[in-house]
Amino acid sequence: MKIAFVIYDGVTALDFIGVYDSLSRVKSMSFDKDLFIDICGLEHTIKDSTGKIAFNIEKVGYSLKNYDMVIIPGGLGIRRLMNDEHFISYIKTVNPEAQLVSVCSGSLLLGVAGFLKNKKVAANKKIFSCMTDYGCEVVDKRVMVDGNVITAEGVTAGIDLGLFLCGILYNKDIMYKIATQMEYQLPENFESELF
C-alpha cells in the first residue's frame, strides 16, 4: 500500500497530522511493514497556516499516479490553490483507481480537479455552500465514503478519519489498538456510523 499526503503552504497542521499520525502507527506498531507513506508537494519546505510550523517534502513534484491513496488536508492556502492551474494539474496526476481522501476544505481541491461529481461528501461546515459548485451533495457527517472518495469534516475530524482508514485498509482490531495507543476516545457511535 502506497499513500501520498499532498500538502502546501497554508495547510492546517492538525488536518494533516491527525490522519498522518494514525496511519503512520500501522507501520511503527508492526501491523504492516510494507506500508509506504510519502509527503508530497510542489515545494521543498511547506509552512502551516500559522507560518510557524514547517514540513519537509520528500517527493517534490512527483506524479501521484503510483499511489493507492492520495490524502489532501485542508487549510487557509486552499483558496489560493483553487485558481492555481499548475497545482490542480498536479492533483490530476492521481491514478483514477486510487482512493481520494480529504479533510476539511481539502475537498475543495478535489472538487476543482473534477473528482467530486455525483459524490456525497463531508466538509467543514463553513464551506458547505461552495461545495455544490462541483456537482456533489454535501452531508453533515464526520466522515463520508462514496466509492473511491472519502471525505471528513473540519480539523479534528482528521483523527477520526485516520483511524477509520486504519479500519478499512486493515481491520477494526488494528484501528482500536492504534486508538488505544494514541489514548484517543473514539466517538460513541463511531463504528455504527462508519462501518
Residue frames as a rotation matrix with the C-alpha (Angstrom) as fourth column:
MET 1
0.582 0.813 0.000 0.00
0.813 -0.582 0.000 0.00
0.000 0.000 -1.000 0.00
LYS 2
-0.635 -0.759 0.145 1.39
0.765 -0.644 -0.015 3.39
0.105 0.101 0.989 -1.04
ILE 3
0.517 0.804 -0.295 -0.15
0.847 -0.529 0.042 6.55
-0.122 -0.272 -0.955 0.41
ALA 4
-0.549 -0.627 0.553 0.60
0.672 -0.724 -0.154 10.15
0.498 0.287 0.818 -0.57
PHE 5
0.301 0.530 -0.793 -0.18
0.769 -0.627 -0.127 13.17
-0.564 -0.571 -0.596 1.57
VAL 6
-0.142 -0.295 0.945 -0.30
0.804 -0.592 -0.064 16.29
0.578 0.750 0.321 -0.59
ILE 7
0.380 0.239 -0.894 0.46
0.795 -0.579 0.183 19.40
-0.473 -0.780 -0.410 1.43
TYR 8
0.076 -0.140 0.987 1.03
0.722 -0.675 -0.152 23.06
0.688 0.724 0.050 0.57
ASP 9
-0.922 -0.384 0.057 1.77
0.264 -0.728 -0.632 26.43
0.284 -0.568 0.773 2.16
GLY 10
-0.556 0.734 0.389 -1.12
-0.783 -0.620 0.052 27.33
0.279 -0.276 0.920 4.44
VAL 11
-0.188 0.460 -0.868 -2.10
0.087 0.888 0.452 23.75
0.978 0.010 -0.207 5.34
THR 12
0.478 0.359 0.802 -3.82
-0.797 -0.207 0.568 23.33
0.370 -0.910 0.187 8.70
ALA 13
-0.512 -0.859 0.030 -1.32
-0.793 0.459 -0.401 21.29
0.331 -0.229 -0.915 10.71
LEU 14
-0.507 0.336 0.794 -3.90
-0.495 0.640 -0.587 19.15
-0.705 -0.691 -0.159 12.53
ASP 15
0.624 0.685 -0.375 -5.77
-0.690 0.260 -0.675 18.37
-0.365 0.680 0.635 9.28
PHE 16
0.269 -0.650 -0.711 -2.52
-0.672 0.403 -0.622 16.76
0.690 0.645 -0.328 8.12
ILE 17
-0.670 -0.702 0.241 -1.13
-0.638 0.379 -0.671 15.34
0.379 -0.603 -0.702 11.36
GLY 18
-0.070 0.721 0.690 -4.43
-0.854 0.314 -0.415 13.88
-0.516 -0.618 0.593 12.61
VAL 19
0.889 0.380 -0.255 -4.60
-0.457 0.696 -0.554 11.50
-0.033 0.609 0.792 9.65
TYR 20
0.267 -0.884 -0.384 -0.84
-0.529 0.199 -0.825 11.02
0.805 0.424 -0.415 9.28
ASP 21
-0.438 -0.478 0.761 -0.25
-0.895 0.155 -0.418 10.08
0.081 -0.865 -0.496 12.91
SER 22
0.374 0.670 0.642 -2.95
-0.671 0.673 -0.311 7.40
-0.640 -0.314 0.701 12.87
LEU 23
0.953 0.044 -0.300 -1.77
-0.269 0.579 -0.770 5.82
0.140 0.814 0.563 9.60
SER 24
0.132 -0.988 -0.084 1.93
-0.691 -0.031 -0.722 6.01
0.711 0.154 -0.687 10.45
ARG 25
-0.146 -0.142 0.979 1.30
-0.929 0.361 -0.087 3.86
-0.341 -0.922 -0.184 13.53
VAL 26
0.902 0.427 -0.059 0.26
-0.412 0.816 -0.405 0.97
-0.125 0.390 0.912 11.25
LYS 27
0.522 -0.790 -0.322 3.95
-0.025 0.363 -0.932 0.64
0.853 0.494 0.170 10.37
SER 28
-0.281 -0.719 0.636 5.51
-0.680 -0.319 -0.661 1.73
0.678 -0.618 -0.399 13.68
MET 29
0.058 0.378 0.924 3.32
-0.906 0.409 -0.110 -0.79
-0.419 -0.831 0.366 15.56
SER 30
-0.803 -0.594 0.049 4.38
-0.497 0.713 0.495 -3.51
-0.329 0.372 -0.868 13.04
PHE 31
0.153 0.900 0.408 0.92
-0.141 0.428 -0.893 -4.21
-0.978 0.079 0.192 11.61
ASP 32
0.862 0.062 0.503 2.21
0.473 0.258 -0.843 -3.65
-0.181 0.964 0.193 8.06
LYS 33
0.106 -0.925 -0.365 5.91
0.293 -0.321 0.901 -3.10
-0.950 -0.202 0.237 7.45
ASP 34
-0.567 -0.292 0.770 5.19
0.793 0.058 0.606 -2.69
-0.222 0.955 0.199 3.71
LEU 35
0.653 0.757 -0.035 3.07
0.736 -0.644 -0.208 0.42
-0.180 0.110 -0.977 4.14
PHE 36
-0.560 -0.802 0.206 4.71
0.829 -0.545 0.128 3.41
0.010 0.243 0.970 2.43
ILE 37
0.654 0.701 -0.285 3.64
0.704 -0.702 -0.109 6.96
-0.277 -0.129 -0.952 3.23
ASP 38
-0.457 -0.783 0.421 5.14
0.876 -0.479 0.059 9.88
0.156 0.396 0.905 1.31
ILE 39
0.233 0.418 -0.878 4.76
0.454 -0.845 -0.281 13.57
-0.860 -0.334 -0.386 1.99
CYS 40
-0.288 -0.249 0.925 4.29
0.956 -0.019 0.292 15.21
-0.055 0.968 0.244 -1.40
GLY 41
0.552 0.474 -0.685 4.01
0.376 -0.876 -0.303 18.75
-0.744 -0.091 -0.662 -2.71
LEU 42
0.754 -0.215 0.621 5.44
0.578 -0.234 -0.782 21.26
0.314 0.948 -0.052 -5.12
GLU 43
0.490 -0.633 0.599 7.94
-0.575 -0.751 -0.325 22.93
0.656 -0.185 -0.732 -2.77
HIS 44
-0.263 -0.708 -0.655 10.77
0.119 0.650 -0.750 21.55
0.957 -0.276 -0.087 -0.62
THR 45
-0.903 0.004 -0.430 9.52
0.430 -0.051 -0.902 23.19
-0.026 -0.999 0.044 2.57
ILE 46
-0.147 0.939 0.311 5.89
0.359 -0.242 0.901 23.85
0.922 0.244 -0.302 3.45
LYS 47
-0.988 -0.093 0.127 4.68
-0.075 -0.429 -0.900 26.11
0.138 -0.899 0.417 6.25
ASP 48
-0.453 0.867 -0.207 1.38
0.891 0.435 -0.126 25.61
-0.019 -0.242 -0.970 8.03
SER 49
0.292 0.703 0.648 -1.37
0.707 -0.615 0.349 28.23
0.644 0.356 -0.677 8.22
THR 50
0.879 -0.027 -0.477 0.30
0.369 -0.596 0.713 29.95
-0.303 -0.803 -0.514 11.20
GLY 51
0.735 -0.670 0.101 3.63
-0.259 -0.416 -0.872 30.20
0.627 0.614 -0.480 9.36
LYS 52
0.284 -0.619 0.733 5.38
-0.959 -0.186 0.214 28.75
0.003 -0.763 -0.646 12.39
ILE 53
0.251 -0.183 0.951 5.44
-0.209 0.948 0.238 25.03
-0.945 -0.259 0.199 11.65
ALA 54
0.058 -0.324 -0.944 7.48
-0.992 -0.127 -0.017 23.78
-0.115 0.937 -0.329 8.68
PHE 55
0.623 0.159 0.766 7.28
-0.104 0.987 -0.120 20.41
-0.775 -0.005 0.632 6.96
ASN 56
-0.470 -0.802 -0.369 9.96
-0.626 0.007 0.780 18.92
-0.623 0.598 -0.505 4.71
ILE 57
0.649 0.712 -0.269 8.61
-0.667 0.361 -0.652 17.46
-0.367 0.603 0.709 1.48
GLU 58
-0.040 -0.645 0.763 10.06
-0.073 0.763 0.642 14.09
-0.997 -0.030 -0.078 0.44
LYS 59
-0.340 0.046 0.939 8.59
0.859 0.421 0.291 13.95
-0.382 0.906 -0.182 -3.06
VAL 60
-0.217 0.181 -0.959 8.64
-0.082 -0.983 -0.167 17.36
-0.973 0.042 0.228 -4.73
GLY 61
-0.096 0.275 -0.957 6.63
-0.900 -0.434 -0.035 17.49
-0.424 0.858 0.290 -7.94
TYR 62
-0.956 -0.234 0.179 6.47
-0.160 0.923 0.349 13.71
-0.247 0.304 -0.920 -8.35
SER 63
-0.429 0.830 -0.357 3.44
-0.524 0.093 0.846 12.35
0.736 0.550 0.396 -10.19
LEU 64
-0.373 0.399 0.838 0.72
-0.860 0.190 -0.473 10.94
-0.348 -0.897 0.272 -7.93
LYS 65
0.216 0.581 -0.785 -0.17
-0.891 0.446 0.085 8.13
0.400 0.681 0.613 -10.35
ASN 66
-0.324 -0.428 -0.844 1.62
-0.157 0.904 -0.398 5.35
0.933 0.004 -0.360 -8.44
TYR 67
-0.907 0.016 0.421 -0.22
-0.421 -0.053 -0.905 5.86
0.008 -0.998 0.055 -5.16
ASP 68
-0.656 0.695 -0.296 -3.11
0.613 0.719 0.328 3.71
0.440 0.033 -0.897 -3.95
MET 69
0.464 0.762 -0.452 -4.43
0.886 -0.395 0.243 6.55
0.006 -0.513 -0.858 -1.81
VAL 70
-0.564 -0.556 0.611 -3.97
0.519 -0.814 -0.260 10.34
0.642 0.170 0.748 -2.02
ILE 71
0.227 0.585 -0.779 -4.88
0.973 -0.170 0.155 12.45
-0.042 -0.793 -0.607 1.02
ILE 72
-0.417 -0.290 0.861 -5.37
0.425 -0.900 -0.098 16.23
0.803 0.325 0.499 0.87
PRO 73
-0.291 0.288 -0.912 -5.73
0.921 -0.174 -0.349 18.11
-0.260 -0.942 -0.215 4.17
GLY 74
0.613 0.593 0.522 -7.46
0.691 -0.723 0.010 21.48
0.384 0.355 -0.853 4.34
GLY 75
-0.181 -0.654 -0.735 -6.12
0.858 -0.470 0.207 24.89
-0.481 -0.593 0.646 5.27
LEU 76
0.388 0.333 -0.859 -6.11
0.097 -0.942 -0.321 28.60
-0.916 0.041 -0.398 4.52
GLY 77
-0.566 -0.730 -0.383 -3.87
-0.347 -0.211 0.914 28.03
-0.748 0.651 -0.134 1.49
ILE 78
-0.364 0.491 0.792 -6.68
0.683 0.718 -0.131 26.22
-0.633 0.493 -0.597 -0.34
ARG 79
0.613 0.711 -0.344 -8.35
0.308 -0.616 -0.725 29.38
-0.728 0.339 -0.596 -1.64
ARG 80
0.132 -0.672 -0.729 -5.16
-0.727 -0.565 0.389 30.42
-0.674 0.479 -0.563 -3.43
LEU 81
-0.758 -0.543 0.360 -4.61
-0.230 0.740 0.632 26.94
-0.610 0.396 -0.686 -4.87
MET 82
0.085 0.885 0.458 -8.13
0.418 0.386 -0.823 26.66
-0.905 0.261 -0.337 -6.27
ASN 83
0.917 0.230 -0.326 -7.03
-0.142 -0.574 -0.807 29.07
-0.373 0.786 -0.493 -9.01
ASP 84
-0.018 -0.993 -0.115 -3.54
-0.779 -0.058 0.624 27.64
-0.626 0.101 -0.773 -9.42
GLU 85
0.727 0.388 -0.567 -3.65
-0.682 0.505 -0.529 25.64
0.081 0.771 0.631 -12.67
HIS 86
-0.185 -0.885 -0.427 -0.22
-0.652 0.435 -0.621 24.13
0.736 0.164 -0.657 -12.03
PHE 87
-0.756 -0.085 0.649 -1.29
-0.622 0.400 -0.673 22.76
-0.203 -0.912 -0.355 -8.63
ILE 88
0.279 0.932 0.230 -4.63
-0.702 0.361 -0.614 21.46
-0.656 0.010 0.755 -9.92
SER 89
0.516 -0.185 -0.837 -2.83
-0.705 0.463 -0.537 19.73
0.487 0.867 0.109 -12.82
TYR 90
-0.626 -0.775 0.080 -0.56
-0.636 0.450 -0.627 18.13
0.451 -0.444 -0.775 -10.22
ILE 91
-0.386 0.581 0.717 -3.60
-0.642 0.389 -0.660 16.81
-0.663 -0.715 0.223 -8.30
LYS 92
0.599 0.709 -0.371 -4.99
-0.738 0.309 -0.600 15.42
-0.311 0.633 0.709 -11.56
THR 93
-0.218 -0.731 -0.646 -1.93
-0.834 0.483 -0.265 13.15
0.506 0.481 -0.716 -11.97
VAL 94
-0.354 0.147 0.924 -3.61
-0.733 0.570 -0.372 10.80
-0.581 -0.808 -0.094 -9.48
ASN 95
-0.993 0.061 -0.101 -4.44
-0.002 0.846 0.532 7.28
0.118 0.529 -0.840 -10.63
PRO 96
-0.362 0.929 0.081 -8.21
-0.731 -0.337 0.594 7.17
0.579 0.156 0.801 -11.39
GLU 97
0.217 0.395 -0.892 -8.39
0.160 0.887 0.432 3.87
0.963 -0.237 0.129 -9.45
ALA 98
-0.760 -0.614 -0.214 -6.84
0.320 -0.066 -0.945 5.41
0.566 -0.787 0.247 -6.31
GLN 99
0.272 0.767 -0.581 -8.77
0.952 -0.126 0.280 6.31
0.142 -0.629 -0.764 -3.19
LEU 100
-0.397 -0.302 0.867 -9.09
0.277 -0.940 -0.200 10.08
0.875 0.161 0.457 -2.91
VAL 101
0.175 0.355 -0.918 -9.27
0.966 0.118 0.230 11.40
0.190 -0.928 -0.322 0.63
SER 102
-0.333 -0.299 0.894 -9.69
0.162 -0.952 -0.258 14.91
0.929 0.059 0.365 2.04
VAL 103
-0.271 0.221 -0.937 -10.02
0.956 -0.049 -0.288 16.63
-0.110 -0.974 -0.198 5.38
CYS 104
-0.063 0.283 -0.957 -11.99
0.405 -0.869 -0.284 19.84
-0.912 -0.406 -0.060 5.86
SER 105
0.558 0.302 -0.773 -11.52
-0.425 -0.697 -0.578 22.29
-0.713 0.651 -0.260 2.96
GLY 106
-0.611 -0.781 0.130 -9.21
-0.337 0.405 0.850 19.85
-0.717 0.475 -0.511 1.17
SER 107
-0.124 0.674 0.728 -12.40
0.661 0.603 -0.446 18.68
-0.740 0.426 -0.520 -0.55
LEU 108
0.636 0.323 -0.701 -12.43
-0.200 -0.808 -0.554 21.97
-0.745 0.493 -0.449 -2.48
LEU 109
-0.297 -0.822 -0.487 -9.28
-0.804 -0.060 0.592 20.88
-0.516 0.567 -0.642 -4.33
LEU 110
-0.740 0.119 0.662 -10.85
0.285 0.947 0.149 17.52
-0.609 0.298 -0.735 -5.15
GLY 111
0.329 0.944 -0.016 -13.87
0.482 -0.182 -0.857 19.44
-0.812 0.274 -0.515 -6.45
VAL 112
0.417 -0.249 -0.874 -11.87
-0.621 -0.781 -0.074 21.83
-0.664 0.573 -0.480 -8.63
ALA 113
-0.657 -0.751 -0.068 -9.96
-0.602 0.467 0.648 18.85
-0.454 0.466 -0.759 -10.04
GLY 114
-0.183 0.707 -0.683 -13.29
-0.912 0.137 0.386 17.28
0.367 0.694 0.619 -11.06
PHE 115
-0.834 -0.268 -0.482 -13.28
-0.133 0.946 -0.295 14.28
0.535 -0.182 -0.825 -8.71
LEU 116
-0.895 0.443 0.062 -16.50
-0.028 0.082 -0.996 15.00
-0.446 -0.893 -0.060 -6.78
LYS 117
-0.538 0.742 -0.400 -19.20
-0.792 -0.282 0.541 14.88
0.288 0.608 0.740 -9.47
ASN 118
0.288 0.835 -0.469 -22.23
-0.499 0.549 0.670 12.92
0.817 0.041 0.575 -8.23
LYS 119
-0.433 -0.490 -0.757 -20.50
0.438 0.619 -0.651 12.15
0.788 -0.614 -0.053 -4.93
LYS 120
0.846 0.533 0.032 -21.70
0.185 -0.348 0.919 12.62
0.501 -0.771 -0.393 -1.36
VAL 121
-0.177 -0.984 0.023 -19.05
0.443 -0.101 -0.891 14.47
0.879 -0.147 0.454 0.62
ALA 122
0.689 0.193 -0.698 -18.34
0.718 -0.309 0.624 15.73
-0.096 -0.931 -0.351 4.11
ALA 123
-0.164 -0.746 0.645 -16.51
0.596 -0.596 -0.538 19.03
0.786 0.297 0.542 4.61
ASN 124
-0.862 -0.153 -0.483 -16.05
0.475 -0.573 -0.668 21.87
-0.174 -0.805 0.567 7.03
LYS 125
0.049 0.996 -0.077 -19.49
0.912 -0.076 -0.403 23.40
-0.407 -0.050 -0.912 7.63
LYS 126
0.037 -0.090 -0.995 -18.15
0.015 -0.996 0.091 26.83
-0.999 -0.019 -0.035 6.63
ILE 127
-0.730 -0.390 -0.561 -17.72
-0.518 -0.218 0.827 25.70
-0.445 0.895 -0.043 3.01
PHE 128
-0.358 0.662 0.658 -20.96
0.423 0.743 -0.518 23.74
-0.833 0.093 -0.546 2.52
SER 129
0.587 0.700 -0.407 -22.37
-0.005 -0.500 -0.866 26.37
-0.810 0.510 -0.290 0.16
CYS 130
0.029 -0.676 -0.736 -19.23
-0.895 -0.346 0.282 26.31
-0.446 0.650 -0.615 -2.03
MET 131
-0.625 -0.438 0.646 -19.20
-0.260 0.897 0.358 22.55
-0.736 0.056 -0.675 -2.45
THR 132
0.270 0.828 0.491 -22.33
0.294 0.415 -0.861 22.27
-0.917 0.377 -0.131 -4.57
ASP 133
0.453 -0.199 -0.869 -20.48
-0.751 -0.611 -0.252 24.09
-0.481 0.766 -0.427 -7.38
TYR 134
-0.554 -0.807 -0.205 -18.66
-0.812 0.469 0.347 20.79
-0.184 0.359 -0.915 -8.01
GLY 135
-0.080 0.635 -0.768 -21.72
-0.718 0.498 0.486 18.63
0.692 0.590 0.416 -8.65
CYS 136
-0.719 -0.206 -0.663 -21.63
0.250 0.814 -0.524 16.89
0.648 -0.543 -0.534 -5.28
GLU 137
0.498 0.856 0.139 -24.04
0.013 -0.168 0.986 16.56
0.867 -0.489 -0.094 -2.38
VAL 138
-0.570 -0.710 0.414 -22.73
-0.386 -0.213 -0.898 17.76
0.726 -0.671 -0.153 0.98
VAL 139
0.431 0.672 -0.602 -23.72
0.264 0.545 0.796 15.69
0.863 -0.502 0.057 4.01
ASP 140
0.266 -0.269 0.926 -23.38
-0.825 -0.560 0.074 16.55
0.499 -0.783 -0.371 7.68
LYS 141
0.968 -0.067 -0.241 -21.29
0.157 0.912 0.378 13.55
0.195 -0.404 0.894 8.71
ARG 142
0.606 -0.795 0.016 -17.95
-0.334 -0.236 0.912 13.34
-0.722 -0.558 -0.409 10.46
VAL 143
-0.665 -0.746 -0.028 -16.58
-0.382 0.307 0.871 11.05
-0.642 0.590 -0.490 7.72
MET 144
0.518 0.842 -0.152 -18.28
-0.530 0.176 -0.829 10.17
-0.671 0.510 0.538 4.41
VAL 145
-0.648 -0.645 0.406 -17.42
-0.067 0.579 0.812 7.36
-0.759 0.499 -0.418 1.99
ASP 146
0.596 0.776 -0.204 -18.76
-0.346 0.019 -0.938 7.40
-0.724 0.630 0.280 -1.56
GLY 147
0.957 -0.288 -0.037 -17.00
0.114 0.491 -0.864 4.96
0.267 0.822 0.502 -3.86
ASN 148
0.202 -0.970 -0.139 -13.32
0.877 0.242 -0.415 5.86
0.436 -0.038 0.899 -4.07
VAL 149
-0.253 -0.236 0.938 -13.85
-0.062 -0.964 -0.259 9.26
0.965 -0.124 0.229 -2.40
ILE 150
0.203 0.226 -0.953 -13.53
0.921 0.287 0.265 9.55
0.333 -0.931 -0.150 1.40
THR 151
-0.234 -0.207 0.950 -14.04
0.080 -0.978 -0.193 12.98
0.969 0.031 0.246 2.97
ALA 152
-0.191 0.120 -0.974 -14.07
0.968 0.190 -0.166 14.33
0.166 -0.974 -0.152 6.52
GLU 153
0.839 0.525 0.144 -15.39
0.465 -0.829 0.312 17.42
0.283 -0.195 -0.939 8.27
GLY 154
0.637 -0.544 0.546 -13.14
-0.330 -0.832 -0.445 20.03
0.697 0.104 -0.710 9.82
VAL 155
0.049 -0.842 0.537 -9.79
-0.828 -0.334 -0.450 19.76
0.559 -0.423 -0.714 11.59
THR 156
-0.384 -0.251 0.889 -10.28
-0.830 0.516 -0.212 17.31
-0.406 -0.819 -0.406 14.49
ALA 157
0.734 0.667 0.128 -12.27
-0.508 0.665 -0.547 15.02
-0.450 0.337 0.827 12.19
GLY 158
0.319 -0.711 -0.627 -8.87
-0.772 0.189 -0.607 14.19
0.550 0.677 -0.488 10.67
ILE 159
-0.631 -0.510 0.585 -8.09
-0.764 0.542 -0.351 12.00
-0.138 -0.668 -0.731 13.70
ASP 160
0.151 0.778 0.610 -11.35
-0.406 0.611 -0.679 10.09
-0.901 -0.145 0.409 13.23
LEU 161
0.791 0.126 -0.599 -10.61
-0.611 0.122 -0.782 9.83
-0.025 0.985 0.174 9.52
GLY 162
-0.173 -0.958 -0.231 -7.11
-0.904 0.247 -0.349 8.47
0.391 0.148 -0.908 10.12
LEU 163
-0.624 -0.005 0.781 -8.41
-0.534 0.733 -0.422 5.79
-0.570 -0.681 -0.460 12.46
PHE 164
0.500 0.860 0.100 -11.25
-0.421 0.342 -0.840 4.95
-0.757 0.378 0.533 10.08
LEU 165
0.502 -0.392 -0.771 -8.73
-0.810 0.097 -0.578 4.48
0.301 0.915 -0.269 7.26
CYS 166
-0.642 -0.712 0.284 -6.79
-0.766 0.585 -0.266 2.08
0.023 -0.388 -0.921 9.50
GLY 167
-0.244 0.656 0.714 -10.04
-0.392 0.607 -0.692 0.17
-0.887 -0.449 0.109 9.98
ILE 168
0.765 0.624 -0.160 -10.95
-0.381 0.238 -0.893 -0.12
-0.519 0.744 0.420 6.30
LEU 169
0.328 -0.719 -0.612 -7.44
-0.846 0.065 -0.529 -0.71
0.421 0.692 -0.587 4.98
TYR 170
-0.774 -0.618 -0.138 -6.65
-0.453 0.692 -0.562 -3.31
0.443 -0.372 -0.816 7.63
ASN 171
-0.194 0.791 -0.580 -9.31
0.540 0.580 0.611 -4.18
0.819 -0.195 -0.539 10.21
LYS 172
0.567 0.551 0.613 -11.22
-0.168 -0.651 0.740 -2.82
0.806 -0.523 -0.276 13.18
ASP 173
0.811 -0.328 -0.485 -8.97
0.586 0.447 0.676 -4.60
-0.005 -0.832 0.554 15.68
ILE 174
-0.263 -0.940 0.218 -5.94
0.945 -0.297 -0.140 -2.68
0.196 0.169 0.966 14.37
MET 175
-0.073 0.325 0.943 -7.98
0.176 -0.926 0.333 0.55
0.982 0.190 0.010 14.41
TYR 176
0.872 0.478 0.104 -8.87
-0.031 -0.158 0.987 0.08
0.488 -0.864 -0.124 18.10
LYS 177
0.494 -0.772 -0.401 -5.30
0.860 0.364 0.359 -0.86
-0.131 -0.522 0.843 19.06
ILE 178
-0.434 -0.641 0.633 -3.99
0.728 -0.663 -0.173 2.31
0.531 0.386 0.755 17.39
ALA 179
0.264 0.613 0.745 -6.68
-0.060 -0.760 0.647 4.45
0.963 -0.215 -0.164 19.05
THR 180
0.928 0.055 -0.369 -5.73
0.342 0.268 0.901 2.94
0.148 -0.962 0.230 22.42
GLN 181
0.019 -0.992 -0.123 -2.03
1.000 0.017 0.025 3.65
-0.023 -0.123 0.992 21.87
MET 182
-0.477 -0.142 0.867 -2.94
0.403 -0.912 0.072 7.24
0.781 0.384 0.493 20.94
GLU 183
-0.732 0.356 -0.580 -5.15
0.583 -0.113 -0.805 7.45
-0.352 -0.927 -0.125 24.07
TYR 184
-0.868 0.475 -0.144 -7.91
-0.477 -0.715 0.511 8.65
0.140 0.512 0.847 21.77
GLN 185
-0.550 0.775 0.312 -11.53
0.117 0.442 -0.889 8.09
-0.827 -0.452 -0.334 22.74
LEU 186
-0.930 0.273 0.247 -13.43
0.269 0.045 0.962 7.24
0.252 0.961 -0.116 19.57
PRO 187
-0.558 0.801 0.217 -16.92
-0.813 -0.580 0.047 8.78
0.163 -0.150 0.975 19.37
GLU 188
-0.401 0.443 0.802 -19.62
-0.501 0.627 -0.597 6.55
-0.767 -0.641 -0.030 20.87
ASN 189
0.604 0.753 0.262 -21.35
-0.138 0.422 -0.896 5.85
-0.785 0.505 0.359 17.55
PHE 190
-0.115 -0.776 -0.620 -18.13
-0.795 -0.303 0.526 5.67
-0.596 0.553 -0.582 15.51
GLU 191
-0.851 -0.312 0.421 -18.42
-0.076 0.868 0.490 2.07
-0.519 0.385 -0.763 14.38
SER 192
-0.104 0.902 0.420 -22.14
0.685 0.371 -0.627 2.07
-0.721 0.223 -0.656 13.54
GLU 193
0.565 0.300 -0.768 -21.79
-0.192 -0.858 -0.476 5.34
-0.802 0.417 -0.428 11.61
LEU 194
0.115 -0.688 -0.716 -18.80
-0.911 -0.360 0.201 4.33
-0.396 0.630 -0.668 9.52
PHE 195
-0.862 -0.506 0.035 -18.70
-0.455 0.803 0.385 0.54
-0.223 0.316 -0.922 9.10
